Amino acid sequence: MTFLLHLLGFVIYRFRRFELYLEVHHRDLATPTPPATQRIFNTGHEVGHRAQQQFPNGILIDAEYYEKQKALDTTKEAVASGKNAFFEPAFLYDNVFIRIDVLRPNGDTWDLIEVKSVLTVSDTHIIDAAVQRYVTEGAGLTINKCYIMHLCRDCEFPDLSNLFILDDVTPQVANLLPTIPDQVATFNQIIADSETPDIPIGKHCDSPYTCLFKAHCWQHVAEPSIFCIPRISAKKIDQLVSQGITSIHEIADDFKLSENQQRHVDVFKNNKPQILWPAICDQLATLQYPLHFLDFETQMEAIPRLPGLRPFNQYPFQFSLHILHEDGTLDHFEYLHRDASDPREPLAKALIDTVDPTGTIIAYNASFEIRVIGNLAWRIPSLRHSLYRLRDRFLDLLPIFRDYYFHAGFLGSNSIKDVLPVLVPELSYTNLDVHGGDEVQLAWLELITTDDQSKRLELATSLLAYCRLDTLAMVRLYQPLQRDLEQYRSIVLPG
């Protein structure tokens, strides 16, 4: 039985043996591909197709991922027939089935090229290339050079002539190659075993990516779990798991934690919020009405398509703005770009037109909004002065719920999606059609590319609802916070 190369690529992560076993024997236990992962897949396909254009007259080995024998037979015929570059050729050796992104002739030998939709080469990429070389040479070909082909961070649209960098990793692969046979033997032994490997859960379940079987392995972990403790090290997690401890309530009082981590543990054990009102008072002391609650939604593409953008540069396509006046009146404004044209200037103009000349601008993780505005200002000289002035008016709500407001219901998170249902239970993201940034980006891409008008309306409605809730959530979190703060002031600072 052959197994997947991407798992072999993580041989340095010993805990991935469990994932390998389940991938082969119990694939049905995997969770569906999440939007974030699907977006990575989509990006990889797009970059891979673009990379193929760098090799004129290259031949695609046209076989689906599940048509292994067809891919092997087609590859064998193609390689024997001539010295072309090949895309997705397949090879099998030592029970390992692979498909190479690009295989090009180099005299009587071949160059192996792995295409990665990233900006830098990592150790994992080297491992992938080493496994590719091991299998390809085992199948009878001689590899001369190994390359990682990746995106260039200095490439700027509209000039995409330098979109890719070809890094020669032949020496690194050669150094690693002698270790591959033993690793393959180990993996073959794992998948041949009749018993599932006994691997404890831990932070490795999310490193270097989230395991598709995490939900299955973690089903016995009850909240609040030790994984809710903020910034706790993998070493401490492993210590607790080795003692059979996954619940915060089981942690011994003398277990060493940082001050902030201990505060979270105490909140869970006592089931009583800890609110540092003096610090919150300092945070909100500079607020000036009207209060502007602002949120952007942004897109980023591996292959830039708008002027001045480089690979993975972000740009906004949507914003929501709730404006709370001192008398309690609440106004709402929003902008959603609905076609494939450049959204930056019309969005920036709409923002400037709707923000009042005075008053604090509030965001959740405000550094993101400030950075988006700064990038707009740099790109649009005619609006630069007006946009730059907005950046000096921000207040960030995130530090309040990260550093000064601790509630067991947050489960150790300071995300607005976890804070909101605890403090404002009548509001929730669960009923929306899109639930997070990756889904939003995928929905917007579909919106600007589909010709189905009913689908366009459905997508636009979903996007507007999601972004609107982001800013309404901040309003509804701020209002009771301000009310309780005024009560605190009246008690602590009478008169």
N, C-alpha and C positions, 0 to 999 in steps of 0.2 A: 504494500500500500504506500503510495507516495504521499508526502506531506508538503505543506506550503512553505515557500521560501521566506516569506516575511517573518515567520516564527523562527526559522533558523537564523535570521538576521539579528535576533536578540539572544543569541547563545550566551552572551556575557551576563544576561540576567537570569540567574539560576532559578528564580521562582517562576519563570515563564514555562517551565517544564509541565506544570499543571495545565496551563492553557493549551499547550501542544497536545497533551493527552485528550483533553475534552474536545478540541478541534477535530481530532481524528475519530474519536469513539462516541462522542455525545454532542454533536454539533447542534442538536435541537435545544440544548440548554442555553445557547447564546441568546443574548438580547438582540432585538432588531437594531440595525445600524442607526445610531443617533444622528440628528441633523449635522452636528459639528463634524462627525466622521464622514458623513456623506459629502459634505462640502469639501473636505480634504481630498476625497476620491475624485470628485468632479474637477477640482483644481489640477490634480495629478494627470487626469486624462487630457485636459486642455493643454497643459504644458508638454506632455508627451507627444501629442499630435503636432504641436508647434515645433518641437525639437526634430521631428521626422523631416520637416521641410528643410532642415539644414543639410540633408543628405540626398541630393537629387538622384533620381533613378533608383532609390531604395525600394525594396520589395517587402510588402507586409505579409507576414504569415497569418493568413486570415482564418483563425479558428477561435471559437469562444473559449472562455476559461475552463469550462467543464469538458471540452473536446480534446482531452490530453493526447489521445492516440492520433487523432487527425493532425494536431499541431506537430507532433513528433515526425509523422510520416511526411508532412508537407515540408518541414524544415530539412529533412534528409534529402529530399528530392531537389530542393532549391539550392542547398549548399553544393550538391554534386553537379548542378547544371551550370554554374558560373560564379564569377567573383563580384557579385553585387553586395551592396550594403543590405542587411536584412533587419526588419523591425519585428519584434516579438518572436524571434526563433525560439524553439523549445528543445530542451535537452533533458535526458534522464540518466542518472548515474548514482549508484549506491543508495537507491531508494529515494533520491531527491529529484523532484521535478522542478525545472525552472523555465522562465521565459525572460530573455534578455531584451532590454529596451532597444539597443542598437548593436549590431555585430557587423563590423566593416572589415574588408580585406586589407591586409598589410603584407604585400608580397605573397609568400607561401603560408603566412600566418594570418592571425585575426586580431583585431582590436575590440575589446569589450567595453561598451559605454552604457553606464547606468544613468538615467535621467531623473533628477530630483527637483521637485517644485519648492526649492528652498534657496536661501542666499549664501549659505556656507556649508562646507562639507563636515559631517560629523563622524564619530567613531562607528556608529551604526551603519553608515553608508559604506565604510571600508569593509566591514564585516559582510555586508550584502555582496560587494564586489568579489570578496575572497571566496564566498560560497559559489557565486556564479562561475568564477574561474575554475574552481575545483571540479564542478560538475561538467563544465564544457570540455575541459581537458580530459576528464575521465571518459567522456563520450567520444573522444578521438580527435578533437581539434587542438591546434597549438595556439595559445594566446600570447601575443607579443606585448601589448600594452593594455592597461586598465585605466579607464577614465570615469570621473564623476562629472556629468554635465549638469550645471545648475544655473539659476538665474543670476544676472549681474545687477547688483544694487545701484550701479551708476547709470544703467540704461534709462532713458527718459523719453516718453512719448512726445512727438511722433516718430523719432528716430529709434527704431528697434533693431538696428543692425548689430548692436552689441548686447542683444537680449540674453545670450548664453555665454557662460564661461566653461571651458573644458579643462578640468584639473586632472593632471596625470597623477594617479595614486598607485602606480605600479609598484614602487618600492614598499609602500605600506602594506599592500596586498601580499607581496612576496614574503614579508616578515610574518604575516598572520597565517599564510597558507598551510604551514606544517601543523597548525593546531586544528585545522578543519576536520581531518579524518576522525580524530578522537571525539570531537563534538558531534559529528554525524553518527558515529557508533553509539554514543550515549543517547541521542535522540531516537535512533532506531530501536534501542532497547526499551525506551520509555513507551513508545507506541505499540511495542509488541507485548508489553506487560499486561497481564490479565487484571491487575489491580490498579485503581486510581492512585497516583502519587499523593502522599500526605504532605501537603504544603500549607503552612499557616497563612492566614490573611495578613495584610499589612499595607503600608504605603506603596509597596512595590506593585500592588494591583492597579495603580494609576500611573506607573512609570515604566517605560517612557511614554505610554499611552494607556488609556483605560481598557482593561481586559474585558472582552465581550462576555465573559462568564462571571463577572463581578457580582451581579445581582443574585446569581445562583449560589455563589460561595458565601455571600454576606447575608443570606436570608435569615440566619439565626441571630444577627446582630441587632439588638434592640436599642432604641433611642431612650435616653441620651447615651451615645457611645463615646468611647475614648477618642474616636476620630473627630468628634465635635470640638475638641480642645484646640484652640487656635495656635498655629505655628509650633505644634509639638513635633519633636524630631522623630524620624523613622526608628532610631535606636530605642527611644523610650516606648514607642508603640510596640516594637518587637518584644521588649522586656515585659510589658503588660500582657500581650497575647500569649507569650510563653508560660505565663502563670494562669492562663485560662481566663483572663480578665478582658472583657470588651465593653462592659458597662462602667460609666463614670461612678456610679454608686458603689462599685466594688473596689475602687482605688483606695489604697491604704493612706491614712492621714500623713504618714511620714514619707510618702513617695515624693521625690524631689521634682518640683515644678517651678516655673518662673512666677513672679508676682501676678502677672496678668493671667497666666494659665490657672493659677490657684484660685483667682477671683472667679473665673468661669466655673471651675469645679465646685466652688462653694455655692454659687448661684444654683447649680443643678441639684446639689445635695440638699440645700435648704429650701429649694423651690421658692425663692424670694428674690425679686429683682434687686440689683444694686445700681443706684443712679447717683452719679457724682454731679449734683446740681451746681456747685460753685464753678466747675469747669464748663458745664453747659451754659451757665450764665455768661461766662467770658466769651464763649463761642458766638452767642447770639447778641452780644452787647452792641454790635455795630450795625445791626439791621436798620434799614431805612425803607419806609413805604414809598410807593407800592412795591410789593415783593414779586419778583419774576421767577417762576419755577420753570426751568428750561431743560429740555432733553433733546439730543440729536440721535438720529440713527444714521450709521455710516456704512459704506461699502468699501471693500478693498479687493483688488484683483491681482493675481500673479502676473498676468500679462496686461500692462497698463493700456488704457484705451482713450484717456483724456489728456489734453495738453499739460505738460509739466509734471505728470505723475510718473513714478517709478514703481517697480514691482512691490506689491503689498502696501503701497501708500493708501491711507484712508481718505475718503472724501464723503461729505454728508449729502444725503438725498432727502432728508425729512427732519422736521422738528415739531415739537409741541411746546406751547408756552401758556401756562396759566398765570394770570396776574391777580394777586390778592391785594385789594385796597384796604386802607386803614379802617374804613367803615364796614368791612366784611364782604364787600362786593367782590365777586370772582368772575373774571373774564377769561375766555379761552381763544387762542389763535393757533393755527397749525398750517404746515406746508408739507406737501408730498409731491415730489417730482414724478411724473407719470409716463415719461418716455425715455429713450436711450440717449437723448442729448445731454450736454454738460449741465448738471444741476446746480453747480456751485454759485454762479453769479445770481440767478433768480432766487435761490434760497437765501443768499446773503442779503439781497435787497429786501426780501420779505421779512427777514429777521430785524433789520434796522428799522423798517417801517412799523413794526409792531411793538418793539421795546420802547418803553417810556424814557425820556431824557434823564430821569433820576430814578433812584430806587435800587435796592439790592437785587442781584441775580443769584438765585439759589439753584444748585445742582447736586446730584448724588454722585460723588467722585468727580468733583468739579474740574480737576486737572484735565480730564478728557474733553469737556466742553471748551475749556480755555485753549487747549491745543487745537481743536477743530477751528475755533475762531481765528487763532493765529495763522493757521494754514490758509484759511480763506483770505485773510488780510494780505498775506504774502503774495497770493495768486491774483488778487483783484486790486490793483493800485488805486482805482477810482473810489473804492470803498474802504481803503486801508485805515484812514484816520478814524472813521466812524466805528469800524470793527475793533480796532485797538483800544478804543475808549471803553468798550464793553468788558474787556478782560480785567479791568481794575475794580469791577463792581461785584465780584463773585464771593459767595459764601458756600462752603461745602458742608452738606448734611452728613456725609459718610463718617467723618471722625467722631461725631456725636455717638453714633450707634456702634462704632468700632472700639472707642476708647473710654466712653463715659456712661453708656447705658447698656446694662447687662441683664438679659432676661433669658430664662431657661427655654422659653418657647422659640428663641432664635436658633437653638441647636448649634451654638458656636459660630453661626454665620452672621455677617453684617450686610449681606445682600438685601437690597430693598424687597426682593421677592420673598425673602424669609422673614423680614422685619414686619412688613405690611400686614399679613394675615393675623399676626399676634396682637398688634396694637390697633389695627383697624379691620376687624374680622369680616365686616360687610363688603370689603373690597378684596379681590383676588385675581390672580393671573390665570387661574386654572380653567376658567370658562372661555378664554380667548382662543382664537384659531391659531395664533402664533404665540410662542411662550418664551422666546429668548432671541438673542442677537443673531445666532446662526440661522434660525428659522426666518427671521426678519430679512436677512440678506438673501436667502434663497427665494423668499416670496417676492422681494422687489425685483430680482433678476427675472423671475417669471412674468411679473407685471409689465416690464418694459420690453419683453420679447414676444409675448403671446399676442395673437390676433383675435382671440376669443373674447368678445366684449363682455360677456357675462362673467367670465373668469377674471377679467381685468377689474370689473366692479367689485367682485368678491375679494380679490386680493387687496385692492385699495382700501376697502372697508376694514379688513383685518389689520392692515398696517396702521391705519389711523387710530383704530381702537387701542392697539397695543401702545403706541407712543403717547396717546392721550392719557392712558392709565399711568404711565411712568411719571408724568408731571402732576396728575391729580393725586397720586400716591404721596408725593412729597408734600403737597398742600395738606393732606389729611394727617400726615405724620407730624407736620410742623404745628398745626393748630392745637392739639392737646398738649404738645410739648411746651408751647408758649403759655398755655393756660396754667399748666402745672408749675411752670417756672415762675409765673406771676404770683401764684399761691405761696411758693417757696420764699420768694422775696418778701412777701407781706409778713411771713412768720419770722424769717431770719433777720430781715432789715426793716423792722416796723418804722413807719414815719418816713 
